[in-house]
Amino acid sequence: MPSSAGQVGGCGAEMQRPLSGHHGIQFGLFDGRAIDRHGSQVAHADADPVQRVTTYISWEIAEGTRLLVEEIPHLHGIHGVLEVRGQTMTRLREEVTARMPRAEEARYLQIPSGVPVLDSLYTSVDQHGIAYVLTRFVLRADLGAL
Protein backbone atom coordinates (compact mmCIF):
# COMPACT_ATOMS: atom_id res chain seq x y z
CA MET A 1 0.00 0.00 0.00
CA PRO A 2 1.56 3.29 -1.08
CA SER A 3 2.34 5.92 1.54
CA SER A 4 3.08 9.62 1.31
CA ALA A 5 6.54 10.88 0.38
CA GLY A 6 9.20 9.66 2.76
CA GLN A 7 6.87 7.41 4.74
CA VAL A 8 7.46 3.78 5.57
CA GLY A 9 4.78 1.13 5.76
CA GLY A 10 4.21 -2.59 6.20
CA CYS A 11 6.05 -3.41 9.43
CA GLY A 12 5.45 -6.57 11.42
CA ALA A 13 7.50 -9.22 13.17
CA GLU A 14 7.57 -12.93 12.65
CA MET A 15 9.64 -15.99 13.47
CA GLN A 16 11.70 -17.63 10.74
CA ARG A 17 14.12 -20.48 10.38
CA PRO A 18 17.85 -19.66 10.43
CA LEU A 19 19.37 -17.69 7.58
CA SER A 20 21.17 -19.80 5.04
CA GLY A 21 24.34 -19.49 3.01
CA HIS A 22 26.87 -16.70 3.43
CA HIS A 23 24.61 -14.53 5.59
CA GLY A 24 23.79 -17.39 7.94
CA ILE A 25 27.48 -18.06 8.45
CA GLN A 26 28.20 -14.35 8.94
CA PHE A 27 25.40 -14.04 11.47
CA GLY A 28 26.30 -17.32 13.20
CA LEU A 29 22.84 -18.82 12.72
CA PHE A 30 23.66 -22.30 11.50
CA ASP A 31 23.19 -23.84 14.93
CA GLY A 32 19.42 -24.27 14.52
CA ARG A 33 18.28 -21.16 16.41
CA ALA A 34 15.19 -19.43 15.14
CA ILE A 35 15.41 -15.77 14.34
CA ASP A 36 13.04 -12.85 14.50
CA ARG A 37 12.59 -10.99 11.29
CA HIS A 38 11.52 -7.63 12.56
CA GLY A 39 9.25 -7.00 9.67
CA SER A 40 9.87 -5.63 6.26
CA GLN A 41 9.25 -2.00 5.68
CA VAL A 42 8.78 -0.45 2.26
CA ALA A 43 9.76 3.21 1.90
CA HIS A 44 7.98 5.30 -0.71
CA ALA A 45 8.90 8.48 -2.58
CA ASP A 46 5.61 10.03 -3.58
CA ALA A 47 3.59 6.97 -4.65
CA ASP A 48 6.59 4.91 -5.80
CA PRO A 49 8.02 2.16 -3.57
CA VAL A 50 11.79 2.65 -3.67
CA GLN A 51 13.33 0.58 -0.88
CA ARG A 52 12.54 -2.47 1.24
CA VAL A 53 14.25 -2.87 4.62
CA THR A 54 14.29 -6.15 6.55
CA THR A 55 16.00 -6.61 9.92
CA TYR A 56 16.99 -9.94 11.44
CA ILE A 57 17.75 -10.55 15.12
CA SER A 58 18.31 -13.88 16.85
CA TRP A 59 15.31 -14.93 18.92
CA GLU A 60 17.53 -15.36 21.97
CA ILE A 61 18.48 -11.69 21.78
CA ALA A 62 14.98 -10.42 20.91
CA GLU A 63 13.15 -12.51 23.52
CA GLY A 64 11.97 -10.45 26.48
CA THR A 65 12.36 -7.15 24.64
CA ARG A 66 9.51 -5.30 23.02
CA LEU A 67 11.07 -5.70 19.58
CA LEU A 68 8.15 -7.77 18.32
CA VAL A 69 5.77 -4.81 18.35
CA GLU A 70 5.04 -2.39 15.51
CA GLU A 71 6.71 0.62 17.17
CA ILE A 72 10.18 0.05 18.62
CA PRO A 73 9.98 1.33 22.23
CA HIS A 74 13.23 3.33 22.23
CA LEU A 75 14.34 6.65 20.74
CA HIS A 76 17.37 4.94 19.14
CA GLY A 77 15.42 2.00 17.76
CA ILE A 78 16.52 -1.63 17.89
CA HIS A 79 20.10 -0.77 18.87
CA GLY A 80 18.87 1.42 21.73
CA VAL A 81 16.70 -1.39 23.11
CA LEU A 82 19.59 -3.85 22.92
CA GLU A 83 22.11 -1.41 24.40
CA VAL A 84 19.92 -1.05 27.50
CA ARG A 85 20.32 -4.85 27.81
CA GLY A 86 24.13 -4.59 27.59
CA GLN A 87 24.70 -5.24 23.89
CA THR A 88 26.45 -2.21 22.37
CA MET A 89 27.16 -1.82 18.67
CA THR A 90 30.85 -1.07 18.22
CA ARG A 91 31.26 -1.83 14.51
CA LEU A 92 29.12 -1.89 11.40
CA ARG A 93 30.03 -4.02 8.39
CA GLU A 94 28.42 -3.20 5.04
CA GLU A 95 28.29 -5.23 1.83
CA VAL A 96 26.71 -3.76 -1.30
CA THR A 97 25.94 -5.68 -4.49
CA ALA A 98 23.92 -5.01 -7.63
CA ARG A 99 21.65 -7.78 -8.88
CA MET A 100 18.32 -8.51 -10.45
CA PRO A 101 15.43 -8.54 -7.96
CA ARG A 102 13.88 -11.71 -6.59
CA ALA A 103 10.23 -12.23 -7.53
CA GLU A 104 9.01 -11.13 -4.08
CA GLU A 105 11.14 -7.97 -4.19
CA ALA A 106 9.90 -7.09 -7.69
CA ARG A 107 6.33 -7.45 -6.43
CA TYR A 108 6.81 -5.40 -3.23
CA LEU A 109 8.75 -2.65 -4.98
CA GLN A 110 6.74 -2.74 -8.23
CA ILE A 111 9.94 -3.04 -10.25
CA PRO A 112 9.60 -3.04 -14.04
CA SER A 113 11.20 -5.91 -15.96
CA GLY A 114 14.94 -5.46 -16.51
CA VAL A 115 15.52 -3.05 -13.61
CA PRO A 116 18.20 -4.16 -11.10
CA VAL A 117 18.35 -3.50 -7.38
CA LEU A 118 21.12 -2.43 -5.03
CA ASP A 119 21.32 -4.92 -2.17
CA SER A 120 23.00 -3.47 0.91
CA LEU A 121 23.56 -5.74 3.91
CA TYR A 122 24.48 -4.08 7.24
CA THR A 123 25.85 -6.29 10.01
CA SER A 124 25.91 -4.77 13.50
CA VAL A 125 28.77 -6.15 15.61
CA ASP A 126 28.74 -5.81 19.41
CA GLN A 127 31.49 -5.10 21.93
CA HIS A 128 32.38 -8.83 21.99
CA GLY A 129 32.86 -9.04 18.21
CA ILE A 130 29.56 -10.89 17.72
CA ALA A 131 27.21 -10.07 14.83
CA TYR A 132 23.83 -9.55 16.46
CA VAL A 133 21.65 -7.53 14.07
CA LEU A 134 21.50 -7.94 10.31
CA THR A 135 19.65 -5.38 8.19
CA ARG A 136 19.10 -5.71 4.44
CA PHE A 137 18.20 -2.70 2.29
CA VAL A 138 16.97 -3.50 -1.22
CA LEU A 139 16.80 -0.34 -3.32
CA ARG A 140 15.38 0.06 -6.81
CA ALA A 141 18.31 1.13 -9.01
CA ASP A 142 16.07 3.22 -11.28
CA LEU A 143 14.82 5.38 -8.39
CA GLY A 144 17.80 5.54 -6.06
CA ALA A 145 21.56 5.59 -5.79
CA LEU A 146 24.26 5.14 -3.19
HELIX and SHEET records of a PDB file:
HELIX    1   1 GLY A   21  PHE A   27  1                                   7    
HELIX    2   2 TRP A   59  ALA A   62  1                                   4    
HELIX    3   3 GLY A   77  VAL A   84  1                                   8    
HELIX    4   4 ALA A  103  LEU A  109  1                                   7    
SHEET    1   A 3 VAL A   8  GLY A   9  0                                        
SHEET    2   A 3 ILE A  35  ALA A  45 -1                                        
SHEET    3   A 3 GLU A  14  GLN A  16 -1                                        
SHEET    1   B 6 VAL A   8  GLY A   9  0                                        
SHEET    2   B 6 ILE A  35  ALA A  45 -1                                        
SHEET    3   B 6 ASP A  48  SER A  58 -1                                        
SHEET    4   B 6 ALA A 131  ARG A 140 -1                                        
SHEET    5   B 6 VAL A 117  ASP A 126 -1                                        
SHEET    6   B 6 MET A  89  ARG A  99 -1                                        
END                                                                             
